[in-house]
Amino acid sequence: MPLLDRTARDSSRQYPSNLRALPQIISIENLGVSYREVEALRNVNLTVKSGRMTGIIGPNGAGKSTFVKAMLGLVQATAGRATFGGRDLARQRDRIAYVPQRSAIDWTFPATVRDVVMMGRVRKTGWFRRFSPTSRRAALVAIERVGMSEFLDRPIGNLSGGQQQRVFLARSLAQEADIFCFDEPFAGVDKKTEAVLFQIFRELADAGRVVLVVNHDLGESIAQFDDLILLNREVIASGSRTSVMQTEKIERAYGGHVSFYAA
């Protein structure tokens, strides 16, 4: 059976909807980041809802990646905070799966597909402890989920860009997290991989997870998102896709006329 057909059928089994009954919100209040004297983000106030697929859009240098890293505590915020369930988000790393841009990853590191995905089980297993059969099964299920089972022992440096992105998606799935953050996952990937990513993102959102995706494309793929955050160092707009994708808001963020998909 084709991968996407199987994932659609099995999504409720793979991603139990334990969060659906009590939707949770990431709340960002007055978040700011400065590098020396350069203000990268200022006064960011917004909410990100579980059960929704949320995209972060904006021009190059708008602070999209910085926003995600500051929210997760991966870079130091100079002001403000992010909370989830009323607690500091940065103190809940065990609930977060974060996939950085491909350019931030050392693809020469001597690790196989299996090795990389098993890294997603380290927090649940503990450092320097042997992986349990449950963790090994979780990793194999995640690898199958993204269509990479035939590459289990392939070094990650020998994979295509799309295959590499699928491997890191599998690692995030193996974590069994509540919050999933992806930084430009569609950059340099093929259409098949893009379809697999969007399908799994939708399953995660439908199962009540927080799904936050940095996206550089304003084309037809934008229609996949439920909500959008439009940034250019500050929040230009946030909310439903239709409320954000307005000409005046897009032109304000991008500094002039820009073509975009408005459906």
N, C-alpha and C positions, 0 to 999 in steps of 0.2 A: 504494500500500500504506500502511496506517495507520502513523503514526510509531512507536508502541510495538512493532508487529510487526516493523518494519524494524530497530529498535535491538536487539531481542532476537536477531534473526538475525545482525546484523553486529557484535555486541559484541566477539567475539574479534579481529576485524580492527581495530576502532577503538582498543581498549585492549589491546595486546599484553601477555601475561602474563609479562613479563621478571622480575617480582618474585616470582612464585609459587614458583619453585624454592627461593628463599632468603627465607622470611618474615622481615620485619624488624619491630622493635618500637620505639615511642617509649617511653622510660623517664623518668618524672618522679620526682624524688627531693627530698623535703622542701621543695617549692615553696611560697613564701609571698609575699604582696603586701600592702603597707600604703600607704594614702594619708594622709599626715601621721600622725595618731594612730589612724586607723581601720584595723583589720585586715580586709582584704577576703578574703584566703585564708590558711590556715595549714596547714603540714605536710602538703601533698598528696603522697602516694606512690601511684603506680599505673603500669600499663603500658597502652599502646594498640597493638593488633596490626594488622599489615597483613592484607589479605584478609578483614576483618570490617567491618561497618557499625556504628559505635559512636555512640550517642546520649548527650548530656549533658543531664541533667534536674535539676530542683530549683526551689524557689520563686523569685519575683521577689527580686532583691537577693542571691541566693545566691552570686554570683561566677562564674557560668557563662562569661560573655563575658570576664571578667577572666582566668579560668583559660586560655582559649584564647590570648588576647593575650600573657599572660606566658610561656606555653609557646613561642610563636613569637618572643618577644623584642620584641613591639610595645609592651609596657609593661614597666617595669623591675621585676624580681623583687627582693624584699628578702632572700630566702633561697632556697637550692636551685637546681636546674637541670633542664633537659630535654635528652635526647640521642636521637639517631636513628643507628643503626649505630655507636654508640660515640662519636659526635661531637656537639658542641653543636648543637642543632636551630636555634638562632637564626643560626648561621653557614652554614646550608644553605638560604637563601631561594630559590635557584634551583630547589629541589626541592618548593617549597610553593606551593599555590594557596589563597588565603584570600579568602572572600567575606564582608564584614561585614554587619551588619544594614542593611536598606534605609534606616532613619532616619539612618544615618551617611553617606549618599551625597548629594551635591549634584545633584539631578535637574534643576536649571536650567542645568547646564553644557552648552554648545552642542556636543554630540557625538551622532552617529548610532549606530544599532545596530552598523554595521560598524566605526566608530571605536572603540567600547568594546571589542569583541571583539579587534580588532587590538592593543589595549593588552596583551593576554595574550601577545603575541609579542615584546615589547620586550626582555626579558632574553635571549632566544635570538638576537635580531637585533643588539642593542647600541644604545645611545642615539645619536640623530642619524644613524642609518644607514637606508638605504632598505630596506623590507621585501622579502624575496625572494619569488619565485613560490611556493615551498614554504610560507612563512608565510601568504601570502594564501589558499592552498588550505586550510591547516589551519584558518584562521578561518572560511572558508565552510562547511567540513564541520561545524565546531562549531555554527555558526548553524543549519544544516539539522538537526542532531542534536536541537536543542531546539525545532524547529518554528517558527523565526522568519525564514525565508528571505524571506518576502514583505514584511518590515519593514526590510530592509537599510539604507535611507536615511531611516528615520523617526527624528526626534530622540527621545532616551530619555525626555525629559520629557513626551512625548505618548503614552507607553505606559501600559497598566494596571499595577497592582502585580504581577500574575502574570507579565505580559510582561517587565517590568523584571527580575524575579528570574531568568527564563529567559535573558535577555541576559547577566547576570553569571555564570550557570552556564556559558554558552557561552564567556565569557572565560576561566574557569578551565580548561575543557577544552582551549582553544587553547594553554594553557601547557604541556600534556603533563607535568604534575607527577607526583610520587610520593606526595605527601601533600595531601589535600583537606580543608579546614576550612570549614564553613559555619555562620554565626551566625544562628540563627532564620530559615532560608530559607522556612519555610512560613507565616510571619506575613503575613496579608492577601492570600494567593493563593487562586485558585480550585481546584476539585477536579481539573480537567484538568492544571493546572500542577503540583499536588502529585503526581499520578501520574507525570508526566514526570520530576520531580526524583527520586522514589524509584526509578524504573526505571534512571535513569542512575547514581545512587549505587550501586545493586546491581551494575551492570555494572562500575563502577570497583573495587568491593570484590572481585568475582569475578575481576578481572584482577590482583589482588594489591596494589592501592593501599591506603593508609591513608585511611579515610573517617571523619571526625569531624564530628558534627552537633549543634549546640545546638538543643534542641527544648523548647518550653514546653507541649506538649500531652501529656496522659496518657491520651488516648482510644485508639481502635483503631489509630492510626498507630504507636503504640509497638511493636506486634507486628512492624513492618518491621525493627527493629534486631536485630542479633545480640548485641551487648554494650551495657551501659549504665554510665554514671558518674553516681551520685546525689550531688549536692553541696549543702551549705549551709555555705559558707565553709570547710568541711573535707569530706573524703570520708566520706560515710555508708556507701556500698557501691559496689563496682565488680565487673564480671564479666559473666557471661551474663545475658540478659534475665530468665530465670526466677529466677535467684538474687537479683537486685536487686529485682524487683517483688514484694516481700513486705510485708504490711500494716504490720508493726512498723517496718520500715526507711522506708517512705514516710511514715508518721505521725511518725517521728522527724525526718525532713528538713523536713516541712511544718508541724510544730508542732501536730499534731492530726489528726482524721479528714479524709480526702480520698478522693473517688471516683476510681478509676483502672481501666484496662483491664488485666486480669491474664493474658490468654491468652498 
